[in-house]
Amino acid sequence: MAVGYLRPTKGVVNCQAIYNNIKAEQQHIKNNAEIYAVVKANGYGHGAVKVAEVAKKAGATGFCVSILDEALELREAGFKEPILILGVVDPRYVYHVIKENLSCAAISLEWLEAVLEEWPKEEVGKLAIHVKIDTGMGRLGLRTEEEMKEVLDFLEKHPQFYLEGLFTHFSKADSADESHLKVQQERFSKAIMIFPKDIPYVHTSNSATALWHDNWKSNLIRLGASMYGLNPSGKELKTPYKIEQAMSVITEIVQVKKVPKGEALSYGATYYTSEDEWIGTLPIGYADGFTRDFQGFEVLVDGVRCPIVGRVCMDQCMVKLPKGYPVGTKVVIFGHDRKGNSISFQEAAEYIETINYEIPCVLSERVPLVYVNECD
Ligand SMILES: *Cc1c(COP(=O)(O)O)cnc(C)c1O
């Protein structure tokens, strides 16, 4: 896919913000837990390799990804640190997991047996696994005591599996309502009793658990959202320390025109000018991850909030300007401008009724990432 290097639309990532967000979490930890930076989905759209570099400098001791390809990307980039794959690895690729010294989630007895079936013929060493307990997310992992005992039994018989970790994932650690969290915590406490005491890593903490629940029973924190400066609760809970959104999305006006009153704009003619209006065209559209739901949302032009008028097209959209700005005028789509005005991912998420995580995640490959304040 062609990346839009020659177009003014960019994702600008402030490395110092990521660094500071991790340092702030380190200060907040009370039990010496390690931080694994979660860089799945290309680092939530911020660029996995660069985020991993910055996180390492800030003191992250390992990384979490969701799929094997993401782990291999980090290895190819030269990272020697531990990498935990949180999603389900296809048992056919167990050779690569072992060879690249990766750790992966073990989600069921069935999965372990399938891995055994695919075990490489040559001498490869052990497979490091983190057994996943499904305490109430309903996504991956063992649910019953019986399943846990079967898995332990299996592991005893098959020493080529190295039980490196035991973990679970909380679905609602980011809310003032802690009732479901309590259910999950209770179940995980029971699971811990069933497993051996000497497992190196026991972990439950995503950002929310790290921020608001003292990384409950975790000697490893899987830090995602808060590292990127995204509040996992949206607006519900205040973060105990300040975090800063690391990414801004910027562009420039590519055409400006005065459109007479009563004229239609964009596909479907959903907008008619109510007076003679200054209209600017921006080179960003839904193919860039700037979805059509943003019709009517605002962008920052010269510190002024300007509405997106008419439909967002595949590659472009139009904004109503207060005056005839010159072509080339800088526009902030998300993030802050030099004057301190800002439109956060949170605000954007609320507008399109999603969560802040999703906005940077869906930015497409066509939008090049530019790194500033590189903490060298
Ligand atoms: C994505 C993910 C995380 C990171 O969650 P954040 O809310 O972004 O901190 C942690 N653990 C698992 C299992 C995940 O899938």
The ligand as a Gaussian input file, in Angstrom:
#p B3LYP/6-31G(d) Opt

LIG

0 1
 C       -5.040000      -5.028000      25.054000
 C       -4.818000      -5.782000      26.298000
 C       -4.204000      -5.178000      27.401000
 C       -3.897000      -3.693000      27.451000
 O       -5.074000      -3.029000      27.842000
 P       -5.096000      -1.434000      28.065000
 O       -6.473000      -1.184000      28.532000
 O       -4.837000      -0.828000      26.737000
 O       -4.032000      -1.133000      29.055000
 C       -3.902000      -5.968000      28.493000
 N       -4.208000      -7.274000      28.504000
 C       -4.834000      -7.888000      27.474000
 C       -5.152000      -9.333000      27.575000
 C       -5.170000      -7.162000      26.347000
 O       -5.791000      -7.765000      25.341000

